[in-house]
Amino acid sequence: MIASSHVDQGGLEAVSGADRVASLTGIRAVAALLVLGTHAAYTTGKYTHGFAGLVYSRLEIGVPIFFVLSGYLLFGPWVRATVGGQSAPSVRRYAWHRVRRIMPAYVVTVLAAYLIYHFRSAGPNPGHTWIGLLRNLTLTQIYTDKYAFDGYLHQGLTQMWSLAVEVAFYVALPVLAWLLLGVLCRRRWRPGLLLTGLGVLALVSPAWMVLVHTTDFLPEGARLWLPGYLAWFVGGMLLTVLGAMGVRVYGFIAISLALVSFLIVSTPIAGEPTTSPTGITEALVKTGAYAAIATLIVAPLALGNRGLYARLLATRPMVWLGEISYEIFLVHLVVMEIAMVEVLGWPVYTGSAPALFIVTLVMTIPVAWLLHRFTRVRS
């Protein structure tokens, strides 16, 4: 679920002297910590604690932030090629870089999780089968009915549904770029027409939400498929186009709007504390609000703002955490379960969410660093 700012992914170096580039790495650390935080709250049973519980659950906004980053970084080469009148990027090279960036650390994590849970029990684990292993290794675990209860959901890997969505976007992006820039804009730089096309593309998500909530011919897992989250990626694609147009945004304004929107969406208006709300109205609100919030959070960094917000995210600790954010995302749930049971000795749905967050983070960072060290892409 995590896009890096390496050259092969968005024309940007992972870390450089430019605050804008470094801050894009730093925001990945924030997104990973938000995901870890919401899982710590769920594991300690805090989701049921009224408004505070909803706020905890909405920390899942880290996932939309990652999706916006992916849309921004990965759509960039196609936009820049169009602006410069050059040929489109090589799809083969693009695909190889995606596989090389994502799969090594992911495969190691999946195999390790299956090995660890062969010797320990953490409740129902329907995905702990040979077919479940194959499905999880190929990121096809969400393409089934009753994914959560009778499908391929595996303890320690429950967060990987979002990586499956991310990979689906990787597959779809060259086709989307061809439709938007090749067919709609006829390979010419027509930003107004391109923005209109992106607006139409974003409507796929609410349309999909209506479809999965009002019909029953699709598998239950269809609520976790790419169309339902495409608007989040489109938010990043939109920022790519705006950046090419020279649009700038003030960090103070964007972050203030994002915070206010986050507080609003942390009410029952966006449904119960779950990934996929049962009500169609709540699902539509959540989809749209998350797209707006995540886009606002990334916008100042993507559009060249160099204020306090960008400088904080460009600090050395944030950039360092951002560099291993993908690996933090991959391993943190396995580490959290071990921290909860073996270190803290708490039964599930009890204990302190902040304490579990801190202990898990301390234990996760060295594991994530080692995983990054031995599986990272080397130039």
C-alpha positions in Angstrom: 0.0 0.0 0.0 3.0 2.2 0.1 4.6 4.1 -2.7 8.2 5.2 -2.5 9.6 8.4 -3.9 12.4 6.6 -5.7 13.3 7.7 -9.2 11.7 4.7 -10.8 8.4 5.4 -9.2 7.7 9.0 -9.6 10.8 10.8 -11.0 11.8 11.8 -7.5 14.7 10.6 -5.4 14.0 9.0 -2.1 15.8 11.6 -0.1 17.5 14.8 -1.3 18.3 18.2 -0.2 14.9 19.5 -1.4 12.4 19.8 1.4 9.6 18.9 -1.0 11.1 15.6 -1.9 12.2 14.6 1.6 8.9 15.6 3.0 7.1 13.1 0.7 9.2 10.4 2.3 8.4 11.8 5.8 4.7 11.7 5.2 5.0 8.0 4.5 6.2 7.6 8.1 3.1 9.5 9.4 0.8 7.2 7.3 2.5 4.1 8.7 2.2 5.3 12.3 -1.5 6.1 11.8 -2.1 2.6 10.6 -0.2 1.2 13.5 -2.2 3.4 15.9 -5.6 2.4 14.6 -4.6 -1.3 15.0 -3.4 -0.8 18.5 -6.7 0.8 19.4 -8.6 -2.1 17.8 -6.5 -4.7 19.6 -7.1 -3.1 23.0 -10.8 -2.7 22.4 -11.0 1.0 22.1 -13.2 1.2 19.0 -16.3 1.0 21.2 -15.4 4.0 23.3 -17.8 6.5 21.9 -16.4 9.5 19.9 -12.8 8.6 21.0 -13.3 5.2 19.6 -14.4 6.6 16.3 -11.4 8.9 16.2 -9.1 5.9 16.9 -10.8 3.9 14.1 -10.5 6.8 11.6 -6.7 6.7 12.1 -7.0 4.3 9.2 -6.7 7.5 7.1 -3.1 6.4 6.8 -4.3 4.0 4.1 -5.8 6.7 1.9 -2.7 8.8 2.4 -0.6 6.0 0.9 -3.0 5.6 -2.0 -2.9 9.3 -2.7 0.9 9.1 -2.7 0.8 6.2 -5.1 -1.4 8.1 -7.5 0.8 11.2 -7.3 4.1 9.5 -7.7 3.2 6.8 -10.3 1.1 8.9 -12.6 3.8 11.6 -12.7 6.0 10.0 -15.5 3.0 9.8 -17.8 2.0 13.4 -17.2 5.6 14.7 -17.6 6.0 12.8 -20.8 2.8 14.4 -22.2 3.9 17.9 -21.0 7.3 17.5 -22.7 5.9 15.9 -25.9 7.7 12.7 -25.3 6.7 9.1 -25.6 4.9 7.4 -22.8 7.0 5.5 -20.2 7.8 1.9 -20.8 5.1 -0.3 -19.3 7.6 -3.2 -19.1 10.1 -1.2 -17.1 7.3 0.2 -14.9 6.0 -3.3 -14.1 9.4 -4.6 -13.3 10.1 -1.8 -10.9 6.8 -2.3 -9.2 7.5 -6.0 -8.7 11.0 -5.3 -7.6 9.9 -2.7 -5.0 7.0 -4.5 -3.5 7.4 -8.3 -3.7 10.7 -9.2 -2.0 9.8 -7.8 1.5 6.2 -8.9 1.1 7.0 -12.5 0.3 9.4 -12.7 3.2 6.7 -11.3 5.5 4.0 -13.7 4.4 6.2 -16.7 4.7 7.4 -15.6 8.1 3.8 -15.1 9.3 2.7 -18.5 8.2 5.7 -20.0 9.9 5.1 -18.1 13.1 1.4 -19.0 13.3 2.1 -22.6 12.6 3.5 -22.7 16.2 1.1 -20.2 17.9 -2.6 -19.6 17.9 -4.2 -16.2 17.8 -7.9 -17.1 17.4 -9.7 -18.0 14.2 -7.3 -18.1 11.3 -9.2 -19.2 8.1 -6.4 -18.2 5.8 -3.8 -20.6 7.4 -4.1 -23.2 4.7 -2.0 -24.0 1.6 -4.5 -22.3 -0.7 -4.5 -19.4 1.8 -0.8 -19.2 1.5 -0.9 -19.1 -2.3 -3.7 -16.5 -2.3 -1.8 -14.3 0.1 1.5 -14.6 -1.7 -0.2 -13.6 -4.9 -2.2 -10.8 -3.3 -5.5 -12.3 -4.6 -6.9 -13.0 -1.1 -9.6 -10.4 -1.4 -11.1 -11.8 -4.5 -13.5 -14.2 -2.8 -16.8 -14.4 -1.0 -16.8 -14.1 2.8 -13.1 -13.0 2.9 -13.0 -12.2 6.6 -14.6 -15.4 8.0 -14.4 -18.3 5.7 -11.9 -17.0 3.1 -8.2 -16.3 3.1 -7.9 -13.8 5.9 -4.8 -14.6 7.9 -3.9 -13.4 11.4 -0.9 -11.1 11.2 -1.7 -10.2 7.6 -5.1 -8.7 7.9 -3.8 -5.3 6.7 -2.7 -6.7 3.4 -6.1 -6.2 1.8 -4.9 -2.6 1.1 -1.7 -3.9 -0.5 -3.9 -6.0 -2.8 -5.8 -2.9 -3.7 -2.6 -1.1 -4.3 -1.3 -3.8 -6.7 -4.6 -3.7 -8.6 -4.0 0.0 -9.1 -0.5 -0.7 -10.4 -2.0 -3.0 -13.0 -4.7 -0.6 -13.9 -2.5 2.6 -14.1 -1.0 2.1 -17.6 -4.5 1.5 -19.0 -5.9 4.6 -17.1 -3.0 6.7 -18.3 -3.6 5.6 -21.9 -7.3 6.4 -21.7 -6.8 9.8 -20.0 -3.7 11.0 -21.9 -3.8 9.0 -25.1 -7.5 8.7 -25.9 -9.1 11.7 -24.1 -6.3 14.2 -24.6 -4.8 12.7 -27.8 -1.3 12.8 -26.4 -1.4 16.6 -26.1 -1.2 18.6 -22.9 -4.8 19.6 -22.2 -4.9 20.1 -18.4 -8.6 21.2 -18.4 -9.7 18.1 -20.3 -7.5 15.9 -18.2 -8.9 17.3 -14.9 -12.4 16.6 -16.2 -11.4 13.0 -17.0 -10.0 12.6 -13.5 -13.2 13.9 -12.1 -15.2 11.4 -14.0 -12.8 8.6 -13.0 -13.3 9.5 -9.3 -17.0 8.9 -9.7 -16.2 5.2 -10.1 -15.8 4.8 -6.4 -19.3 6.1 -5.3 -20.8 4.2 -8.2 -19.1 1.0 -7.0 -20.2 1.6 -3.4 -23.8 1.9 -4.6 -23.5 -1.3 -6.6 -22.0 -3.4 -3.8 -24.6 -2.1 -1.3 -27.7 -2.5 -3.4 -27.0 -5.8 -5.3 -25.9 -9.3 -4.2 -24.4 -10.8 -7.4 -20.8 -9.7 -6.4 -18.7 -11.6 -3.8 -18.7 -10.1 -0.4 -15.0 -9.3 -0.8 -16.0 -6.9 -3.7 -16.3 -4.1 -1.1 -12.5 -4.3 -0.8 -11.7 -4.1 -4.6 -10.0 -1.3 -6.4 -13.1 0.5 -7.8 -14.3 1.3 -4.3 -11.0 3.1 -3.5 -10.1 4.5 -6.9 -11.0 8.0 -5.9 -8.2 8.0 -3.3 -5.6 7.2 -6.0 -7.3 9.8 -8.3 -6.6 12.4 -5.5 -2.9 11.9 -6.1 -3.2 11.8 -9.8 -5.0 15.2 -9.5 -2.1 16.6 -7.6 0.3 15.5 -10.4 -1.7 17.5 -12.9 -2.0 20.5 -10.7 1.7 20.4 -10.0 2.4 20.4 -13.8 0.1 23.4 -14.1 2.1 25.3 -11.5 -0.6 25.4 -8.9 0.6 25.9 -5.3 -1.2 25.6 -2.0 -0.5 26.9 1.5 0.2 24.1 4.0 -1.6 25.9 6.8 -4.9 26.1 4.9 -4.7 22.5 3.5 -3.9 20.9 6.9 -6.5 23.0 8.7 -9.2 21.9 6.3 -7.9 18.3 6.6 -8.1 18.4 10.4 -11.6 19.9 10.5 -12.8 17.3 7.9 -11.2 14.5 10.0 -13.1 15.6 13.1 -16.3 15.6 11.1 -15.8 12.2 9.6 -15.0 10.9 13.1 -18.7 11.1 13.9 -21.3 8.5 13.1 -21.8 10.3 9.7 -19.2 7.9 8.3 -20.6 4.8 9.9 -19.4 2.4 12.4 -15.7 1.8 13.2 -15.0 -0.7 10.4 -13.3 -0.6 7.0 -16.5 -1.0 5.1 -19.6 0.6 6.6 -22.8 -1.4 6.2 -24.9 1.6 5.3 -24.7 3.0 1.8 -24.9 6.7 2.9 -22.1 6.2 5.4 -20.0 4.3 2.9 -20.4 7.2 0.4 -19.5 9.8 3.0 -16.5 7.9 4.1 -15.2 7.3 0.6 -15.5 11.0 -0.3 -14.2 12.4 2.9 -11.2 10.2 3.0 -10.3 11.1 -0.5 -10.5 14.8 0.4 -8.6 14.5 3.7 -5.7 12.4 2.3 -5.4 14.7 -0.8 -5.3 17.8 1.4 -2.6 16.2 3.6 -0.3 15.4 0.7 -1.1 18.5 -1.4 1.3 21.0 0.2 4.2 18.6 -0.2 3.3 17.7 -3.8 2.7 21.3 -4.9 5.9 22.8 -3.7 5.1 24.3 -0.3 8.2 24.7 1.8 6.6 25.9 5.0 6.8 24.5 8.6 4.7 21.5 7.7 7.1 20.4 4.9 10.2 21.2 7.0 8.9 19.0 9.9 8.3 16.1 7.6 11.7 16.6 6.0 13.6 16.2 9.3 16.0 13.3 9.5 14.0 11.1 11.9 10.9 11.4 9.8 12.7 10.7 6.6 14.4 7.7 8.1 11.1 6.3 9.4 9.6 7.0 6.0 12.3 5.0 4.3 11.2 1.9 6.3 7.5 2.7 6.4 6.6 -0.1 3.9 8.4 -2.6 6.1 6.7 -1.2 9.2 3.4 -1.6 7.5 4.2 -5.2 6.6 5.4 -6.6 9.9 3.6 -4.5 12.6 0.6 -6.7 13.1 2.6 -9.9 13.7 4.8 -7.9 16.1 1.8 -6.4 17.8 0.2 -9.7 18.6 3.5 -10.9 20.1 3.8 -7.7 22.1 0.3 -7.9 23.4 0.5 -11.6 24.5 4.1 -12.2 25.3 5.5 -8.8 26.4 2.5 -7.0 28.0 0.5 -10.2 28.9 -2.9 -8.6 28.1 -5.9 -10.5 26.9 -7.2 -9.2 23.5 -9.5 -6.1 23.7 -7.9 -5.0 27.0 -5.1 -2.7 28.0 -3.8 0.7 26.9 -3.8 1.6 23.2 -0.9 4.2 23.6 1.2 1.6 25.6 0.6 -1.1 23.0 1.4 1.4 20.2 4.7 2.4 21.8 5.8 -1.2 22.7 4.9 -2.4 19.2 6.7 0.5 17.5 9.9 -0.1 19.5 9.8 -3.8 18.6 8.8 -3.2 15.0 11.4 -0.7 14.0 14.5 -3.0 14.2 12.6 -5.8 12.4 11.4 -3.4 9.7 15.0 -2.0 9.3 16.4 -5.5 8.9 13.7 -6.4 6.4 14.4 -3.2 4.5 18.1 -3.7 4.7 18.1 -7.1 3.1 15.2 -6.7 0.6 15.5 -3.1 -0.6 16.0 -2.1 -4.2 19.7 -1.4 -4.9 20.6 0.8 -7.9 
